[in-house]
Amino acid sequence: MGKHRKLMPTALERCVWGNGDGSTMPVFDTPLGKIGGAICWENYMPMYRVTLYDKGIELYLACTVDDRETWLCFVFSSAQFMTSSAYPENHPIRVKHGDDKVLIRGGSCAIDPLGTILVEPDFTRELIHYVDADLSQIACGKMDLDTVGHYSRPEVFQLIVNEKPCDPVVRR
C-alpha cells in the first residue's frame, strides 16, 4: 500500500531513528474510505494534521502509546497493551517486574467526527476493537469546523508542504 516514516522521533526514539520527510505523508484511497494517520506525538503536529485534512482523510489512524483525550474525521487510536511477560525470560525488564507487570496500558478507542466516543478505551487487558464507521458523518463534522475549507482563511495563513524525499547525506 505505501509507507509513512515518522517525521520527528520523540524522546529516546532519537537514539535510534532520524527524521522522516514529506515524501511519506500519504492518504490512501481505499474501498473503506481515505485512510492515513500519524505515529504517536505526530498527532500533536497541527501542520501535519492540516496536510492530512487537505488530502481528504476520512479514517485517521492514530497509532500511539499516548492515551490522552485529544483529537474532523473518524479517529481510530491503536494504543498497544503490553505486560512484562512479552519480554524474553531472562530480559532485565522481566526479571525486575515479573510476568504480570503492565508496562503499556493500551486504551485503543474510536471517535466519530463530532467527538462521540464509539469505542471506549479499555486499560485493563489486551483486546481488539471492531467498529462500523458511517463516513457520511464527516460532512456533518465539517459543517461546524472545516479546517481546510471555510475555516482555513488562506488569505491570512499558508502552509507550504515539501513532499520530496530528503536524503540525510548529500554528496557534492
CNS distance restraints for C-alpha pairs under 8 A (distance, minus, plus):
assign (resid   1 and name CA) (resid  28 and name CA) 7.78 0.50 0.50
assign (resid   2 and name CA) (resid  26 and name CA) 7.56 0.50 0.50
assign (resid   3 and name CA) (resid  24 and name CA) 6.07 0.50 0.50
assign (resid   3 and name CA) (resid  25 and name CA) 7.92 0.50 0.50
assign (resid   3 and name CA) (resid  26 and name CA) 7.42 0.50 0.50
assign (resid   4 and name CA) (resid  24 and name CA) 4.58 0.50 0.50
assign (resid   4 and name CA) (resid  25 and name CA) 5.71 0.50 0.50
assign (resid   4 and name CA) (resid  26 and name CA) 6.86 0.50 0.50
assign (resid   5 and name CA) (resid  20 and name CA) 5.06 0.50 0.50
assign (resid   5 and name CA) (resid  21 and name CA) 7.30 0.50 0.50
assign (resid   5 and name CA) (resid  24 and name CA) 5.93 0.50 0.50
assign (resid   5 and name CA) (resid  25 and name CA) 7.79 0.50 0.50
assign (resid   6 and name CA) (resid  19 and name CA) 6.81 0.50 0.50
assign (resid   6 and name CA) (resid  20 and name CA) 5.21 0.50 0.50
assign (resid   6 and name CA) (resid  38 and name CA) 7.52 0.50 0.50
assign (resid   6 and name CA) (resid  39 and name CA) 6.20 0.50 0.50
assign (resid   6 and name CA) (resid  42 and name CA) 7.42 0.50 0.50
assign (resid   7 and name CA) (resid  19 and name CA) 5.13 0.50 0.50
assign (resid   7 and name CA) (resid  20 and name CA) 4.04 0.50 0.50
assign (resid   7 and name CA) (resid  21 and name CA) 5.86 0.50 0.50
assign (resid   7 and name CA) (resid  22 and name CA) 7.76 0.50 0.50
assign (resid   7 and name CA) (resid  42 and name CA) 7.26 0.50 0.50
assign (resid   8 and name CA) (resid  18 and name CA) 7.39 0.50 0.50
assign (resid   8 and name CA) (resid  19 and name CA) 5.01 0.50 0.50
assign (resid   8 and name CA) (resid  20 and name CA) 6.50 0.50 0.50
assign (resid   8 and name CA) (resid  42 and name CA) 7.31 0.50 0.50
assign (resid   9 and name CA) (resid  13 and name CA) 5.27 0.50 0.50
assign (resid   9 and name CA) (resid  14 and name CA) 5.29 0.50 0.50
assign (resid   9 and name CA) (resid  17 and name CA) 6.51 0.50 0.50
assign (resid   9 and name CA) (resid  18 and name CA) 6.64 0.50 0.50
assign (resid   9 and name CA) (resid  19 and name CA) 6.36 0.50 0.50
assign (resid  10 and name CA) (resid  14 and name CA) 6.18 0.50 0.50
assign (resid  10 and name CA) (resid  41 and name CA) 7.35 0.50 0.50
assign (resid  12 and name CA) (resid  16 and name CA) 7.60 0.50 0.50
assign (resid  13 and name CA) (resid  17 and name CA) 5.92 0.50 0.50
assign (resid  14 and name CA) (resid  18 and name CA) 6.35 0.50 0.50
assign (resid  20 and name CA) (resid  24 and name CA) 7.54 0.50 0.50
assign (resid  21 and name CA) (resid 163 and name CA) 7.24 0.50 0.50
assign (resid  21 and name CA) (resid 164 and name CA) 7.48 0.50 0.50
assign (resid  21 and name CA) (resid 165 and name CA) 6.07 0.50 0.50
assign (resid  21 and name CA) (resid 166 and name CA) 6.06 0.50 0.50
assign (resid  22 and name CA) (resid 161 and name CA) 7.09 0.50 0.50
assign (resid  22 and name CA) (resid 162 and name CA) 5.52 0.50 0.50
assign (resid  22 and name CA) (resid 163 and name CA) 4.03 0.50 0.50
assign (resid  22 and name CA) (resid 164 and name CA) 6.00 0.50 0.50
assign (resid  22 and name CA) (resid 165 and name CA) 6.58 0.50 0.50
assign (resid  22 and name CA) (resid 166 and name CA) 7.98 0.50 0.50
assign (resid  23 and name CA) (resid 162 and name CA) 7.59 0.50 0.50
assign (resid  23 and name CA) (resid 163 and name CA) 4.29 0.50 0.50
assign (resid  23 and name CA) (resid 164 and name CA) 4.93 0.50 0.50
assign (resid  23 and name CA) (resid 165 and name CA) 4.98 0.50 0.50
assign (resid  23 and name CA) (resid 166 and name CA) 7.99 0.50 0.50
assign (resid  24 and name CA) (resid 163 and name CA) 7.46 0.50 0.50
assign (resid  25 and name CA) (resid  36 and name CA) 7.98 0.50 0.50
assign (resid  25 and name CA) (resid  52 and name CA) 7.66 0.50 0.50
assign (resid  25 and name CA) (resid 163 and name CA) 7.72 0.50 0.50
assign (resid  26 and name CA) (resid  36 and name CA) 6.24 0.50 0.50
assign (resid  26 and name CA) (resid  52 and name CA) 7.81 0.50 0.50
assign (resid  27 and name CA) (resid  34 and name CA) 6.13 0.50 0.50
assign (resid  27 and name CA) (resid  35 and name CA) 5.37 0.50 0.50
assign (resid  27 and name CA) (resid  36 and name CA) 4.47 0.50 0.50
assign (resid  27 and name CA) (resid  37 and name CA) 7.71 0.50 0.50
assign (resid  27 and name CA) (resid  52 and name CA) 6.82 0.50 0.50
assign (resid  27 and name CA) (resid  55 and name CA) 6.44 0.50 0.50
assign (resid  27 and name CA) (resid  56 and name CA) 7.56 0.50 0.50
assign (resid  27 and name CA) (resid  57 and name CA) 6.19 0.50 0.50
assign (resid  28 and name CA) (resid  34 and name CA) 5.35 0.50 0.50
assign (resid  28 and name CA) (resid  35 and name CA) 5.06 0.50 0.50
assign (resid  28 and name CA) (resid  36 and name CA) 6.28 0.50 0.50
assign (resid  29 and name CA) (resid  33 and name CA) 6.05 0.50 0.50
assign (resid  29 and name CA) (resid  34 and name CA) 4.47 0.50 0.50
assign (resid  29 and name CA) (resid  35 and name CA) 6.52 0.50 0.50
assign (resid  30 and name CA) (resid  34 and name CA) 5.87 0.50 0.50
assign (resid  30 and name CA) (resid  35 and name CA) 7.07 0.50 0.50
assign (resid  33 and name CA) (resid  58 and name CA) 6.13 0.50 0.50
assign (resid  33 and name CA) (resid  59 and name CA) 6.68 0.50 0.50
assign (resid  33 and name CA) (resid 135 and name CA) 7.64 0.50 0.50
assign (resid  34 and name CA) (resid  56 and name CA) 6.74 0.50 0.50
assign (resid  34 and name CA) (resid  57 and name CA) 5.08 0.50 0.50
assign (resid  34 and name CA) (resid  58 and name CA) 5.07 0.50 0.50
assign (resid  34 and name CA) (resid  59 and name CA) 6.08 0.50 0.50
assign (resid  35 and name CA) (resid  57 and name CA) 5.81 0.50 0.50
assign (resid  35 and name CA) (resid  58 and name CA) 6.16 0.50 0.50
assign (resid  35 and name CA) (resid  59 and name CA) 4.84 0.50 0.50
assign (resid  35 and name CA) (resid  60 and name CA) 6.12 0.50 0.50
assign (resid  35 and name CA) (resid  61 and name CA) 7.36 0.50 0.50
assign (resid  36 and name CA) (resid  52 and name CA) 7.18 0.50 0.50
assign (resid  36 and name CA) (resid  57 and name CA) 6.23 0.50 0.50
assign (resid  36 and name CA) (resid  59 and name CA) 6.61 0.50 0.50
assign (resid  36 and name CA) (resid  60 and name CA) 5.43 0.50 0.50
assign (resid  36 and name CA) (resid  61 and name CA) 6.08 0.50 0.50
assign (resid  37 and name CA) (resid  52 and name CA) 7.66 0.50 0.50
assign (resid  37 and name CA) (resid  59 and name CA) 7.96 0.50 0.50
assign (resid  37 and name CA) (resid  60 and name CA) 4.95 0.50 0.50
assign (resid  37 and name CA) (resid  61 and name CA) 4.38 0.50 0.50
assign (resid  37 and name CA) (resid  62 and name CA) 5.67 0.50 0.50
assign (resid  37 and name CA) (resid  63 and name CA) 7.64 0.50 0.50
assign (resid  38 and name CA) (resid  42 and name CA) 5.48 0.50 0.50
assign (resid  38 and name CA) (resid  43 and name CA) 5.62 0.50 0.50
assign (resid  38 and name CA) (resid  60 and name CA) 7.85 0.50 0.50
assign (resid  38 and name CA) (resid  61 and name CA) 6.55 0.50 0.50
assign (resid  38 and name CA) (resid  62 and name CA) 5.41 0.50 0.50
assign (resid  38 and name CA) (resid  63 and name CA) 6.56 0.50 0.50
assign (resid  39 and name CA) (resid  43 and name CA) 6.72 0.50 0.50
assign (resid  39 and name CA) (resid  62 and name CA) 6.15 0.50 0.50
assign (resid  39 and name CA) (resid  63 and name CA) 5.09 0.50 0.50
assign (resid  39 and name CA) (resid  64 and name CA) 5.92 0.50 0.50
assign (resid  40 and name CA) (resid  62 and name CA) 6.85 0.50 0.50
assign (resid  40 and name CA) (resid  63 and name CA) 5.76 0.50 0.50
assign (resid  40 and name CA) (resid  64 and name CA) 3.98 0.50 0.50
assign (resid  40 and name CA) (resid  65 and name CA) 6.46 0.50 0.50
assign (resid  40 and name CA) (resid  66 and name CA) 6.51 0.50 0.50
assign (resid  41 and name CA) (resid  45 and name CA) 7.33 0.50 0.50
assign (resid  41 and name CA) (resid  64 and name CA) 7.42 0.50 0.50
assign (resid  41 and name CA) (resid  66 and name CA) 7.65 0.50 0.50
assign (resid  42 and name CA) (resid  48 and name CA) 7.42 0.50 0.50
assign (resid  43 and name CA) (resid  48 and name CA) 8.00 0.50 0.50
assign (resid  43 and name CA) (resid  49 and name CA) 7.02 0.50 0.50
assign (resid  43 and name CA) (resid  62 and name CA) 6.88 0.50 0.50
assign (resid  45 and name CA) (resid  49 and name CA) 6.35 0.50 0.50
assign (resid  46 and name CA) (resid  50 and name CA) 6.13 0.50 0.50
assign (resid  47 and name CA) (resid  51 and name CA) 6.20 0.50 0.50
assign (resid  47 and name CA) (resid 159 and name CA) 7.32 0.50 0.50
assign (resid  48 and name CA) (resid  52 and name CA) 6.48 0.50 0.50
assign (resid  49 and name CA) (resid  53 and name CA) 6.16 0.50 0.50
assign (resid  50 and name CA) (resid  54 and name CA) 6.01 0.50 0.50
assign (resid  50 and name CA) (resid 147 and name CA) 7.10 0.50 0.50
assign (resid  50 and name CA) (resid 148 and name CA) 6.88 0.50 0.50
assign (resid  51 and name CA) (resid  55 and name CA) 6.38 0.50 0.50
assign (resid  51 and name CA) (resid 161 and name CA) 7.65 0.50 0.50
assign (resid  52 and name CA) (resid  56 and name CA) 6.65 0.50 0.50
assign (resid  52 and name CA) (resid  57 and name CA) 5.78 0.50 0.50
assign (resid  53 and name CA) (resid  57 and name CA) 5.38 0.50 0.50
assign (resid  53 and name CA) (resid 147 and name CA) 7.54 0.50 0.50
assign (resid  53 and name CA) (resid 148 and name CA) 6.58 0.50 0.50
assign (resid  54 and name CA) (resid 148 and name CA) 5.74 0.50 0.50
assign (resid  57 and name CA) (resid  73 and name CA) 7.17 0.50 0.50
assign (resid  58 and name CA) (resid  73 and name CA) 5.26 0.50 0.50
assign (resid  58 and name CA) (resid  74 and name CA) 6.31 0.50 0.50
assign (resid  58 and name CA) (resid 135 and name CA) 7.10 0.50 0.50
assign (resid  58 and name CA) (resid 138 and name CA) 7.14 0.50 0.50
assign (resid  59 and name CA) (resid  73 and name CA) 6.27 0.50 0.50
assign (resid  59 and name CA) (resid  74 and name CA) 5.11 0.50 0.50
assign (resid  59 and name CA) (resid  75 and name CA) 6.31 0.50 0.50
assign (resid  59 and name CA) (resid  76 and name CA) 7.39 0.50 0.50
assign (resid  60 and name CA) (resid  73 and name CA) 6.65 0.50 0.50
assign (resid  60 and name CA) (resid  74 and name CA) 5.87 0.50 0.50
assign (resid  60 and name CA) (resid  75 and name CA) 4.83 0.50 0.50
assign (resid  60 and name CA) (resid  76 and name CA) 6.17 0.50 0.50
assign (resid  61 and name CA) (resid  75 and name CA) 6.03 0.50 0.50
assign (resid  61 and name CA) (resid  76 and name CA) 5.00 0.50 0.50
assign (resid  61 and name CA) (resid  77 and name CA) 6.09 0.50 0.50
assign (resid  61 and name CA) (resid  78 and name CA) 7.46 0.50 0.50
assign (resid  62 and name CA) (resid  75 and name CA) 6.71 0.50 0.50
assign (resid  62 and name CA) (resid  76 and name CA) 5.88 0.50 0.50
assign (resid  62 and name CA) (resid  77 and name CA) 4.54 0.50 0.50
assign (resid  62 and name CA) (resid  78 and name CA) 6.30 0.50 0.50
assign (resid  63 and name CA) (resid  77 and name CA) 5.70 0.50 0.50
assign (resid  63 and name CA) (resid  78 and name CA) 4.89 0.50 0.50
assign (resid  63 and name CA) (resid  79 and name CA) 6.16 0.50 0.50
assign (resid  64 and name CA) (resid  77 and name CA) 6.95 0.50 0.50
assign (resid  64 and name CA) (resid  78 and name CA) 6.28 0.50 0.50
assign (resid  64 and name CA) (resid  79 and name CA) 5.08 0.50 0.50
assign (resid  64 and name CA) (resid  80 and name CA) 7.49 0.50 0.50
assign (resid  65 and name CA) (resid  79 and name CA) 4.96 0.50 0.50
assign (resid  65 and name CA) (resid  80 and name CA) 6.32 0.50 0.50
assign (resid  65 and name CA) (resid 104 and name CA) 7.12 0.50 0.50
assign (resid  65 and name CA) (resid 106 and name CA) 7.07 0.50 0.50
assign (resid  66 and name CA) (resid  79 and name CA) 7.04 0.50 0.50
assign (resid  67 and name CA) (resid  79 and name CA) 7.21 0.50 0.50
assign (resid  67 and name CA) (resid 106 and name CA) 7.57 0.50 0.50
assign (resid  67 and name CA) (resid 107 and name CA) 6.08 0.50 0.50
assign (resid  67 and name CA) (resid 108 and name CA) 7.93 0.50 0.50
assign (resid  71 and name CA) (resid  75 and name CA) 7.35 0.50 0.50
assign (resid  72 and name CA) (resid 113 and name CA) 4.86 0.50 0.50
assign (resid  72 and name CA) (resid 114 and name CA) 7.20 0.50 0.50
assign (resid  72 and name CA) (resid 138 and name CA) 6.86 0.50 0.50
assign (resid  72 and name CA) (resid 141 and name CA) 5.83 0.50 0.50
assign (resid  72 and name CA) (resid 142 and name CA) 6.60 0.50 0.50
assign (resid  72 and name CA) (resid 145 and name CA) 7.42 0.50 0.50
assign (resid  72 and name CA) (resid 146 and name CA) 7.30 0.50 0.50
assign (resid  73 and name CA) (resid 112 and name CA) 6.50 0.50 0.50
assign (resid  73 and name CA) (resid 113 and name CA) 4.41 0.50 0.50
assign (resid  73 and name CA) (resid 138 and name CA) 5.69 0.50 0.50
assign (resid  73 and name CA) (resid 141 and name CA) 7.38 0.50 0.50
assign (resid  74 and name CA) (resid 110 and name CA) 7.14 0.50 0.50
assign (resid  74 and name CA) (resid 111 and name CA) 5.65 0.50 0.50
assign (resid  74 and name CA) (resid 112 and name CA) 4.55 0.50 0.50
assign (resid  74 and name CA) (resid 113 and name CA) 5.20 0.50 0.50
assign (resid  74 and name CA) (resid 133 and name CA) 7.42 0.50 0.50
assign (resid  74 and name CA) (resid 138 and name CA) 7.66 0.50 0.50
assign (resid  75 and name CA) (resid 109 and name CA) 7.99 0.50 0.50
assign (resid  75 and name CA) (resid 110 and name CA) 5.58 0.50 0.50
assign (resid  75 and name CA) (resid 111 and name CA) 5.16 0.50 0.50
assign (resid  75 and name CA) (resid 112 and name CA) 6.58 0.50 0.50
assign (resid  75 and name CA) (resid 113 and name CA) 7.76 0.50 0.50
assign (resid  76 and name CA) (resid 108 and name CA) 7.40 0.50 0.50
assign (resid  76 and name CA) (resid 109 and name CA) 5.95 0.50 0.50
assign (resid  76 and name CA) (resid 110 and name CA) 4.56 0.50 0.50
assign (resid  76 and name CA) (resid 111 and name CA) 6.69 0.50 0.50
assign (resid  77 and name CA) (resid 107 and name CA) 7.94 0.50 0.50
assign (resid  77 and name CA) (resid 108 and name CA) 5.01 0.50 0.50
assign (resid  77 and name CA) (resid 109 and name CA) 5.25 0.50 0.50
assign (resid  77 and name CA) (resid 110 and name CA) 6.32 0.50 0.50
assign (resid  78 and name CA) (resid 106 and name CA) 7.82 0.50 0.50
assign (resid  78 and name CA) (resid 107 and name CA) 7.51 0.50 0.50
assign (resid  78 and name CA) (resid 108 and name CA) 4.57 0.50 0.50
assign (resid  78 and name CA) (resid 109 and name CA) 6.90 0.50 0.50
assign (resid  79 and name CA) (resid 105 and name CA) 8.00 0.50 0.50
assign (resid  79 and name CA) (resid 106 and name CA) 4.75 0.50 0.50
assign (resid  79 and name CA) (resid 107 and name CA) 5.58 0.50 0.50
assign (resid  79 and name CA) (resid 108 and name CA) 4.80 0.50 0.50
assign (resid  80 and name CA) (resid 104 and name CA) 6.62 0.50 0.50
assign (resid  80 and name CA) (resid 105 and name CA) 7.10 0.50 0.50
assign (resid  80 and name CA) (resid 106 and name CA) 4.62 0.50 0.50
assign (resid  80 and name CA) (resid 107 and name CA) 7.46 0.50 0.50
assign (resid  80 and name CA) (resid 108 and name CA) 7.35 0.50 0.50
assign (resid  80 and name CA) (resid 126 and name CA) 7.90 0.50 0.50
assign (resid  81 and name CA) (resid 102 and name CA) 7.75 0.50 0.50
assign (resid  81 and name CA) (resid 103 and name CA) 7.72 0.50 0.50
assign (resid  81 and name CA) (resid 104 and name CA) 5.15 0.50 0.50
assign (resid  81 and name CA) (resid 105 and name CA) 4.96 0.50 0.50
assign (resid  81 and name CA) (resid 106 and name CA) 4.06 0.50 0.50
assign (resid  81 and name CA) (resid 107 and name CA) 7.69 0.50 0.50
assign (resid  81 and name CA) (resid 123 and name CA) 7.93 0.50 0.50
assign (resid  81 and name CA) (resid 125 and name CA) 6.85 0.50 0.50
assign (resid  81 and name CA) (resid 126 and name CA) 5.50 0.50 0.50
assign (resid  82 and name CA) (resid  86 and name CA) 6.69 0.50 0.50
assign (resid  82 and name CA) (resid 102 and name CA) 6.06 0.50 0.50
assign (resid  82 and name CA) (resid 103 and name CA) 5.68 0.50 0.50
assign (resid  82 and name CA) (resid 104 and name CA) 5.04 0.50 0.50
assign (resid  82 and name CA) (resid 105 and name CA) 6.66 0.50 0.50
assign (resid  82 and name CA) (resid 106 and name CA) 7.48 0.50 0.50
assign (resid  82 and name CA) (resid 126 and name CA) 7.55 0.50 0.50
assign (resid  83 and name CA) (resid  99 and name CA) 7.07 0.50 0.50
assign (resid  83 and name CA) (resid 100 and name CA) 5.78 0.50 0.50
assign (resid  83 and name CA) (resid 101 and name CA) 5.33 0.50 0.50
assign (resid  83 and name CA) (resid 102 and name CA) 4.32 0.50 0.50
assign (resid  83 and name CA) (resid 103 and name CA) 5.28 0.50 0.50
assign (resid  83 and name CA) (resid 104 and name CA) 6.94 0.50 0.50
assign (resid  84 and name CA) (resid  93 and name CA) 6.65 0.50 0.50
assign (resid  84 and name CA) (resid  94 and name CA) 5.16 0.50 0.50
assign (resid  84 and name CA) (resid  97 and name CA) 6.59 0.50 0.50
assign (resid  84 and name CA) (resid  98 and name CA) 6.63 0.50 0.50
assign (resid  84 and name CA) (resid  99 and name CA) 5.31 0.50 0.50
assign (resid  84 and name CA) (resid 100 and name CA) 5.99 0.50 0.50
assign (resid  84 and name CA) (resid 101 and name CA) 5.36 0.50 0.50
assign (resid  84 and name CA) (resid 102 and name CA) 6.49 0.50 0.50
assign (resid  84 and name CA) (resid 103 and name CA) 6.39 0.50 0.50
assign (resid  85 and name CA) (resid  89 and name CA) 7.60 0.50 0.50
assign (resid  85 and name CA) (resid  94 and name CA) 6.37 0.50 0.50
assign (resid  85 and name CA) (resid  98 and name CA) 7.34 0.50 0.50
assign (resid  85 and name CA) (resid  99 and name CA) 4.44 0.50 0.50
assign (resid  85 and name CA) (resid 100 and name CA) 6.29 0.50 0.50
assign (resid  85 and name CA) (resid 101 and name CA) 7.79 0.50 0.50
assign (resid  87 and name CA) (resid  91 and name CA) 6.21 0.50 0.50
assign (resid  87 and name CA) (resid  93 and name CA) 7.30 0.50 0.50
assign (resid  87 and name CA) (resid  94 and name CA) 6.07 0.50 0.50
assign (resid  88 and name CA) (resid  94 and name CA) 7.25 0.50 0.50
assign (resid  89 and name CA) (resid  94 and name CA) 6.49 0.50 0.50
assign (resid  89 and name CA) (resid  95 and name CA) 7.44 0.50 0.50
assign (resid  90 and name CA) (resid  94 and name CA) 6.76 0.50 0.50
assign (resid  90 and name CA) (resid  95 and name CA) 6.25 0.50 0.50
assign (resid  91 and name CA) (resid  95 and name CA) 6.18 0.50 0.50
assign (resid  92 and name CA) (resid  96 and name CA) 5.96 0.50 0.50
assign (resid  93 and name CA) (resid  97 and name CA) 6.10 0.50 0.50
assign (resid  94 and name CA) (resid  98 and name CA) 5.18 0.50 0.50
assign (resid  94 and name CA) (resid  99 and name CA) 6.28 0.50 0.50
assign (resid  97 and name CA) (resid 101 and name CA) 5.78 0.50 0.50
assign (resid 105 and name CA) (resid 123 and name CA) 5.22 0.50 0.50
assign (resid 105 and name CA) (resid 124 and name CA) 6.89 0.50 0.50
assign (resid 105 and name CA) (resid 125 and name CA) 7.61 0.50 0.50
assign (resid 106 and name CA) (resid 121 and name CA) 7.73 0.50 0.50
assign (resid 106 and name CA) (resid 122 and name CA) 6.90 0.50 0.50
assign (resid 106 and name CA) (resid 123 and name CA) 5.40 0.50 0.50
assign (resid 106 and name CA) (resid 124 and name CA) 7.79 0.50 0.50
assign (resid 106 and name CA) (resid 125 and name CA) 7.53 0.50 0.50
assign (resid 106 and name CA) (resid 126 and name CA) 7.27 0.50 0.50
assign (resid 107 and name CA) (resid 120 and name CA) 7.94 0.50 0.50
assign (resid 107 and name CA) (resid 121 and name CA) 4.23 0.50 0.50
assign (resid 107 and name CA) (resid 122 and name CA) 4.96 0.50 0.50
assign (resid 107 and name CA) (resid 123 and name CA) 5.06 0.50 0.50
assign (resid 108 and name CA) (resid 120 and name CA) 7.73 0.50 0.50
assign (resid 108 and name CA) (resid 121 and name CA) 5.16 0.50 0.50
assign (resid 108 and name CA) (resid 122 and name CA) 6.93 0.50 0.50
assign (resid 108 and name CA) (resid 129 and name CA) 7.71 0.50 0.50
assign (resid 109 and name CA) (resid 117 and name CA) 7.56 0.50 0.50
assign (resid 109 and name CA) (resid 118 and name CA) 7.46 0.50 0.50
assign (resid 109 and name CA) (resid 119 and name CA) 5.07 0.50 0.50
assign (resid 109 and name CA) (resid 120 and name CA) 5.43 0.50 0.50
assign (resid 109 and name CA) (resid 121 and name CA) 4.85 0.50 0.50
assign (resid 109 and name CA) (resid 129 and name CA) 7.60 0.50 0.50
assign (resid 110 and name CA) (resid 117 and name CA) 6.07 0.50 0.50
assign (resid 110 and name CA) (resid 118 and name CA) 5.31 0.50 0.50
assign (resid 110 and name CA) (resid 119 and name CA) 4.99 0.50 0.50
assign (resid 110 and name CA) (resid 120 and name CA) 7.18 0.50 0.50
assign (resid 110 and name CA) (resid 131 and name CA) 7.45 0.50 0.50
assign (resid 111 and name CA) (resid 115 and name CA) 5.82 0.50 0.50
assign (resid 111 and name CA) (resid 116 and name CA) 5.57 0.50 0.50
assign (resid 111 and name CA) (resid 117 and name CA) 4.45 0.50 0.50
assign (resid 111 and name CA) (resid 118 and name CA) 5.38 0.50 0.50
assign (resid 111 and name CA) (resid 119 and name CA) 7.08 0.50 0.50
assign (resid 112 and name CA) (resid 116 and name CA) 5.37 0.50 0.50
assign (resid 112 and name CA) (resid 117 and name CA) 6.53 0.50 0.50
assign (resid 112 and name CA) (resid 118 and name CA) 6.73 0.50 0.50
assign (resid 112 and name CA) (resid 133 and name CA) 7.60 0.50 0.50
assign (resid 112 and name CA) (resid 137 and name CA) 7.58 0.50 0.50
assign (resid 113 and name CA) (resid 137 and name CA) 6.46 0.50 0.50
assign (resid 113 and name CA) (resid 138 and name CA) 5.63 0.50 0.50
assign (resid 113 and name CA) (resid 140 and name CA) 7.71 0.50 0.50
assign (resid 113 and name CA) (resid 141 and name CA) 5.20 0.50 0.50
assign (resid 114 and name CA) (resid 137 and name CA) 7.82 0.50 0.50
assign (resid 114 and name CA) (resid 140 and name CA) 7.58 0.50 0.50
assign (resid 114 and name CA) (resid 141 and name CA) 5.35 0.50 0.50
assign (resid 118 and name CA) (resid 131 and name CA) 7.31 0.50 0.50
assign (resid 119 and name CA) (resid 129 and name CA) 7.36 0.50 0.50
assign (resid 119 and name CA) (resid 131 and name CA) 7.27 0.50 0.50
assign (resid 136 and name CA) (resid 140 and name CA) 7.43 0.50 0.50
assign (resid 137 and name CA) (resid 141 and name CA) 6.45 0.50 0.50
assign (resid 138 and name CA) (resid 142 and name CA) 6.30 0.50 0.50
assign (resid 139 and name CA) (resid 143 and name CA) 6.30 0.50 0.50
assign (resid 140 and name CA) (resid 144 and name CA) 7.18 0.50 0.50
assign (resid 141 and name CA) (resid 145 and name CA) 6.48 0.50 0.50
assign (resid 141 and name CA) (resid 146 and name CA) 7.62 0.50 0.50
assign (resid 142 and name CA) (resid 146 and name CA) 4.50 0.50 0.50
assign (resid 145 and name CA) (resid 150 and name CA) 7.74 0.50 0.50
assign (resid 145 and name CA) (resid 151 and name CA) 6.49 0.50 0.50
assign (resid 146 and name CA) (resid 150 and name CA) 5.94 0.50 0.50
assign (resid 146 and name CA) (resid 151 and name CA) 5.58 0.50 0.50
assign (resid 146 and name CA) (resid 152 and name CA) 7.37 0.50 0.50
assign (resid 147 and name CA) (resid 151 and name CA) 5.11 0.50 0.50
assign (resid 147 and name CA) (resid 152 and name CA) 5.16 0.50 0.50
assign (resid 148 and name CA) (resid 152 and name CA) 4.98 0.50 0.50
assign (resid 152 and name CA) (resid 157 and name CA) 7.37 0.50 0.50
assign (resid 153 and name CA) (resid 157 and name CA) 6.10 0.50 0.50
assign (resid 154 and name CA) (resid 158 and name CA) 5.87 0.50 0.50
